[in-house]
Amino acid sequence: MANLQDGGIPPSPPTVLLPCGGATVRARIEPSKATLRQRLRAERNALSEERIRDLSASIARRVLGASFFDEARTIGLYLPFDHEVDPSLLIHETVGSGRLVFLPVVDGANRSMRFVPYQPGDPLQVGAYGIREPVVPPDGGQGLDTLDLDLLFQPLIGFDRAGGRLGFGGGYHDRALAARGEATHPLCVGLAYAFQELPFLPREPHDILMDWVVTERGVVACREYR
């Protein structure tokens, strides 16, 4: 069995023999998204704080060497939750290079998400689902439509090489990017640990695929696998 902690890809789903018109056919049993979330979150939550720091730093170094990062001026990032890859180094590098960082603010009542400017040290609050987010003034502040970002870094629970993304299931990223379609603006980049890679993720019609995924082991150009 593959060792997920060491970056191995889980084995293919088991198969069963089913009767079909007098013949017997072999069918694959695909795990549900809920099962995949449970398994991968358990693997991720087993990471120590030190291991998260080391892996996040390795991932950040790979991002800093990528051309898509150099070319972006407005960059959507996030604050880590539930042992996600920590993009703090990318936030500081972006701000230090004179570019703009935007973080998501979630409206749980309307099931929507928008991006607001952020500088390290800005006040934060605990928003929907217990995730930290910038404090937004009563007038709503200066937000940016998701499609106006040059680059969007996305947290995830699992991914496949074609750019399929498994999140928490709320659909916030897919709705925010719905008008993007097959375009590449913003460029969508997943930040992941290598053990989060799956052979294949089930697709829904509304799923927005990522363009790149960066792990501690390398940079995956997802469009090459479609």
N, C-alpha and C positions, 0 to 999 in steps of 0.2 A: 504493500500500500504506500502511496506517495506521502511524503512528509510535508504537510502544508507549511509548517513553520520554516522549513528550509527552502520554500519557494516551489515545491513540487505541485503539479497540476493534479487534482483529484482524478481517480480512475473513471472511466466511462460508466454511465448508469447501468445497473444490472438489466438483464433481459429475461423475459418469460416466454413460454411457448403457449400460443393461443390457437384454438380450433378455428378454421375459416373455410366453410364450404367443403368439408370433408378432408381438407389439408390442414397442416399445422404450420403456423407462421411464427416468426420470432419478433417480439415487440420490445422496444426499449421502455423502461420505466424512468421517466424524467422526474427529478425532484422538483417540488413546487418552489416558488420564490420564497414563501414563508419558511420552508425547510432550509433553503440555502442561507437566508438571512440569519436564522438561528445558529446554524453551524459556523458561519464565518464570523459572526459577532462573538461567539464563544472563543474562537481562535484569536480574534483581535483583542478581546478583553483579558486574555491571558498574558499579553505583553506587559513587561515591566516598564516603569516610567523611563528608566535608563535606555531600554531597548527602543522605545518610541523615539526618544531624543536622537539616538544614533541613526536609526532608519530614516527619520525625517530629515536629518542633516544630509544623509547620502542622497535622498530624493531631491532635496533643494539644490544640491551641487549639480545634479544632472539637468535640472530645469535651467539653472543659470548658464549652462553651456549650450542651450538649445536656441536656434535662430528665432523660433516663434516668440520667445520671451524678449529677446533684444528688440524686436520690431514693434512690440505693443506699447501703447501710451496709457490707455485706461484699462486697468486690470481688476477683475473681480476675484476676490479671495474669500476666505471664511475663517472663523475661529473654531478650533477643533472641539469635538464632542464625542464622547463614547469611544475614546482611544483611536480616533482618526489620525491620519498623517497630520502633523503639526506644521503649518506653513508660515510660522512666525519669521523664519529667516527670509522667506520670499517677501513678506510684508515689509520688513526693514530694508531689504535691498531695493524694492520698488520705490519706496519713499526716498531713500538715500540717493537714488539716481534721478530724482526730480519728476518721477511719474506719479500717476494718481491711483490710489487704492480705493476700491469700493467693497463694502461688505453687505451681505444680505440682511434685510429686515423682513420678518415673516408676519403677515396678517393672518392669524389662525382663523378668525371669523370668516374672512372672505377667501381663505385658502389661496392667498397670493403672496408673492415675494417681490421686493424691489431692492435696489442697491443704492447705498448712501455713502458719501465720502468718509474716509477713516484715516486718522493719523495715530501712530502708537501713542498711548497716553490719553486718548479721548475717553470720556466716560462711557461705561458699558452698563447694560442691564440684562437680566435674564428674561428672554422672550419666550415665545411659544415653544413648547416641547423641552424647556429647560436649557435652550441653547443661548449662549451669550451673543449679544448684538449691540450696535451703537445706540446710544440714547438719541431719540429723534425729537426735536423741538415740537411744541404744539402745532406750529404752522406746517409741519410735515418736512421741513428742511429741504435741502437740495438733493433730490434723488436723481438716478440715471436709469433709463430704461435698459433692461438686460441686453437688448439688441444693439445698444449704443456702445457697449463694451468692446474693446479690441480682443480681449482675452479673458476667458472665464475658467478658473480652476475649480474643479468639482470634487467634493469628498464622495466616498462611495463605500459600499459594503462588499461588492464583488464586481467583476468585469470580465468581458471576453475580448479577444484581440480584434474583433470587428468593431469594437466601440460600444458594445452593449454595457449598460450601467445598471447595477442593482443598488438602489438606495433604500431608505426606510419605508417607501411605499406611499408617501404622501402626494407625490406627483408635482411638487412645487417647481422643480427644475424643468420638467417637461412642459408645464403650463407656461412658465416664464419664457421658454424658448420656442413655443409652438409656432410662432410666425417665422422662425428661422428656416424651417424646412430642411432642404438639402444644402443650404448655403453654408458658408464658412465664416460668418461674422455674427456673433463673436466666435473665435476659435475656442472649442471646448476641450479642456485638458483634465483628465482624471489624475488624482494623486492617490497612489495605492501602495500597499505592501505587496511584494511578489506573491505571497501565499493566497492573496485574494483573487488571483486569476482562475477562471473557470474555462472548461473547454467550449461551452456554449451557454448563452443565457436566452431563455424564452423571450420573444419579442411581442409587444403590443403595438397596435397601429399608431398610438400617440407617442411612443418612445423616441426620444431624440438621441442619436448616437454621438459618441465622443469622437474627436478627431485624433487625439493622442492620449496615451496613458503613460505616466512616468512612475516607475518603481525604483527601488534601490538597485535593481539589476539592469535597468536600461530604459530606453524610450521606445514605446510601441507606436508606429505610424498606423493607426487603425484602418484608414481608408485602403491600405494595401491588402487587407484581409477580407474585403467585401466582394 
